[in-house]
Amino acid sequence: MNMEKRTISFSPPDISDLEIDEVCEVLRSGWITTGPRTKLLERRLAAYIETGKTDIDCSTPEAISQYSHRVVCLNSATAAEELNLRILGIKEKDEVIVPAYTYTATASAAIHCGATVKFVDIRKDGDPVTHMPEMDYEKMEAAITEKTKAIIPVDLGGIVCDYERIFEIVERKRDLFTPIESDGTPLGDLSSRIQHAIGRVAVVCDAAHALGASRMFHGDKKYVGAIADFTSFSFHAVKNFTTAEGGASTWLPIPGVENGEIYKMFQLLSLHGQNKDALAKTKISEWEYDIIGPWYKCNMTDIMAAIGLRQLDRYLGLLNRRAEIIKQYDNVCDELGIRHLIHHIDGMESSNHLYLIRLPGIDIKQRNEIIEKMAERGVSTNVHYKPIPLMTAYGADCSDYPNAYDYYRNLITLPLHTLLSDEDVDYVCESLRIATCLIEL
Ligand SMILES: Cc1ncc(COP(=O)(O)O)c(C=O)c1O
């Protein structure tokens, strides 16, 4: 097969006329910032996370009471993760455990809260079944101290971590955990009640890649968002589900703490600590507001939510198309002896976000040559990720995380998105064959 040269982008957004029309409608509506569309998207995401269904009518009074105040839409996953940690009361002198193999946002959100990040290496070659570079759970357990307040597992590429194992570990370490006491402020009081109710290190999932992924959890199929104590999602332009920029937080019910109270604190934290949002202030004689904390500005706008609402209508179809592409890649990689992520195993369905491959026996220089050769043929690839400890801001030293380094050394991420035709995928595969033959292994 010798195919004509094509241009294959790495991860362009899949935006249809549905999203474009909805954005036009919101622009004409007279309300463009946080408002009814954002609230509707929050309820629809809550319904999706609970049921796996995207077509539940979330404007009925029953659905409004069932699905409100369970998801908060924000302007990024980084903001969502930071607010998750702020609501949990994470602060100076606390420790937060983060995998060495992830994107900087997983760690930087904890640093913004003043916490100390403790990186944990991955297992050699990642999980033995899915090959996903998740934390080495034995090392994770050993890293827990009296100061540890949260662990941030990352469902990288859309593959769901082993949360049964993670919860078993944090439960076993309950004795080391001391909840904070209230400092008398509304946020400090809420955080203290949440820490007392959870009573152990919190599991705060970074699900930037994993909307729609699921895993069996103590005998039940659970969608990501309904497994960890708190979860953050990303709707950035390169993600499966996009609002251009954007993200969302969600959490499991916390005994003794109303969801509405947690939701309200997210609203305050994301809108300057102002006790009325812009929509509430437009009501007649409702101008006056208070500022209860000098907080952040990271709310989602209705323009972003308009994109999200129509993406959600299409999302199950988008996930299926991604799964078809993964099958095509799997066949070729298996034939070439290339190790790749396994996105679907018994009891775990990924959200099919990233296709990571690892070429046996090559070093960083050869990996980069293959990336170059693919680029010459018009195929954009990527590397997820250069381990965080290797980054300048984190010390540029990966010697304590040899498995993360080893995983990164021979890794390439192939383009995986819903604008790829079957012929495009064949072309990527042909380019991979050619590029790997050209370099000296
Ligand atoms: C694992 C992970 N966490 C967090 C983020 C941050 O997402 P956002 O850009 O929405 O803040 C990303 C972004 O790519 C990511 O890959």
The ligand as an SDF file (V2000), in Angstrom:
LIG
                    3D

 16 16  0  0  0  0  0  0  0  0999 V2000
   -4.1530   14.8890   33.3060 C   0  0  0  0  0  0  0  0  0  0  0  0
   -4.5860   16.3340   33.1760 C   0  0  0  0  0  0  0  0  0  0  0  0
   -5.0090   16.9870   34.2590 N   0  0  0  0  0  0  0  0  0  0  0  0
   -5.4240   18.2640   34.1920 C   0  0  0  0  0  0  0  0  0  0  0  0
   -5.4040   18.9540   33.0020 C   0  0  0  0  0  0  0  0  0  0  0  0
   -5.8110   20.3860   32.9810 C   0  0  0  0  0  0  0  0  0  0  0  0
   -6.9400   20.5910   32.1840 O   0  0  0  0  0  0  0  0  0  0  0  0
   -7.4280   22.0840   31.8660 P   0  0  0  0  0  0  0  0  0  0  0  0
   -6.6210   22.5290   30.6830 O   0  0  0  0  0  0  0  0  0  0  0  0
   -8.8810   21.9480   31.5440 O   0  0  0  0  0  0  0  0  0  0  0  0
   -7.1840   22.8940   33.0690 O   0  0  0  0  0  0  0  0  0  0  0  0
   -4.9680   18.3140   31.8470 C   0  0  0  0  0  0  0  0  0  0  0  0
   -4.9360   19.0500   30.5700 C   0  0  0  0  0  0  0  0  0  0  0  0
   -4.5370   18.5860   29.5530 O   0  0  0  0  0  0  0  0  0  0  0  0
   -4.5410   16.9670   31.9210 C   0  0  0  0  0  0  0  0  0  0  0  0
   -4.1070   16.3310   30.8420 O   0  0  0  0  0  0  0  0  0  0  0  0
  1  2  1  0
  2  3  1  0
  2 15  2  0
  3  4  2  0
  4  5  1  0
  5  6  1  0
  5 12  2  0
  6  7  1  0
  7  8  1  0
  8  9  2  0
  8 10  1  0
  8 11  1  0
 12 13  1  0
 12 15  1  0
 13 14  2  0
 15 16  1  0
M  END
$$$$
